Amino acid sequence: QVQLVESGGGLVQPGGSLRLSCAASGSIPSIDTVGWYRQAPGKERDLVAVIIPSLGRTNYADSVKGRFTISRAKNTVYLQMNSLKPEDTAVYYCYVAGPHWGQGTQVTVSS
C-alpha cells in the first residue's frame, strides 16, 4: 500500500511561488501515472497536471499552462507553481496510479 504525503502548501501573495512535494512511502513504478489535482471550496476536484509515462506525455490544465511545472524524482512528485493567482487557491492533492491519493495541502493566494 503506497502512502502519499504532500507538503509545501501555505499562504502566498499574488505573483508569488510555491513548490509542492509529494513523498511516497513505497516505490512508485516508473510506468505509473502521477499527477496533481486541486479542489476549491464548493467545487469539484480538477486535474492540474499529470505525467503519463506510457504515452510519454505531460499535460496541464489550461489555467496553469506556462505557470506550473510538474516533475518527478524517484518516489517524489513535485509541482512548481509560479505567478500564483487568487484563483489558484485550493487544496492540492497528489495522485499516483492505483489509485492512491495524498491527504491534501492547502494553498492560499491572497494579499
N, C-alpha and C positions, 0 to 999 in steps of 0.2 A: 504494500500500500504506500503510494507516494504521498507525502505531505508537503504542502507548499506554504511558505511563509513570506509575505510581502513586507517591504519596508521602504522608507524614503518619502512617504507622504508628509503633508504638512500644509502650513499657510504660506502663501507666496503672493507678492504683488503682481498685478498685470504686467506682462512683459518679462517676468522672471522665468527661472528654470528650476526644474526638479528632476532627479533621477530615481526612478523606482527600481527596486530589486526584488526578485522572486527566487528564493533559495529552496531547492527540492531536497527532501530528506534522503531520497534514494536516487538511483541512477535514472536519468532520462535518456532513453534510446535516441540516437541522433536522428532517426527517421520520424520521431514523433512531432506532430504539430504542436506549437506553443504559441501563446498569444496573450494579449491584454484586452480586457473588457472594462466598461465603466457603467455605472448606474447613478443617475442623478435623482434627487427626491421626486417621487411621483412619476418617474419614467421607467421604461424597460431597460434591461441590461443590453448594451450595444457593443459591438465589436469596435475596438480602437486600432489594433494592429495584430498581425499574425504572420508567423513564419511557417510555411508549408514545405518541408524538405522534399517530400515525394514529388512535388511539382516544381521544385526549385524556385519558389515564388515567395515574395514578401508583400503583403497587402496592407493598406492603410485606409481608414475611413477618410472620406473626402475632407472632413472638417479638420483633420490633423495633418494632412499631407504637407510636407515641407517644414513642419514644426516638430514632429515627433519621430523618434527613431527607435525601432525595436532591434535588440541584438541578443545573442546567447553565447555564453561561455560555459562549456561543460554542463553542469547541473544548475546553473543560474540564468534566469532570463531578465533582461533589463528593458526599461523604457525611459529613454532620454526625452524630456519634454522641455522645449524651448518656446519662447514668445507666448507664454501662457495667457489665456483669456479667462474672464469670469465664467464664460460658458463651459470651460473645461472642468469646473467644479463638479466633483462626483466621488463616489467610492470606486476605486480601481481594483480589479480582480485579475489575478494571474490564472492562466488556464494551460493545462497540459493534457494532451490526448489521453483518454482513459474512460470517462473524463475525470480530471482532478482539478479542483478549484482551491485557491487560497481563501483566507478569511476576509481579505479586502483591506485597503489602506485609503484613508480619506485624503483627498486633495482639494484644497480650498484656495481659490484665486480671488483675492479681494484687496482693495486699497484701504 
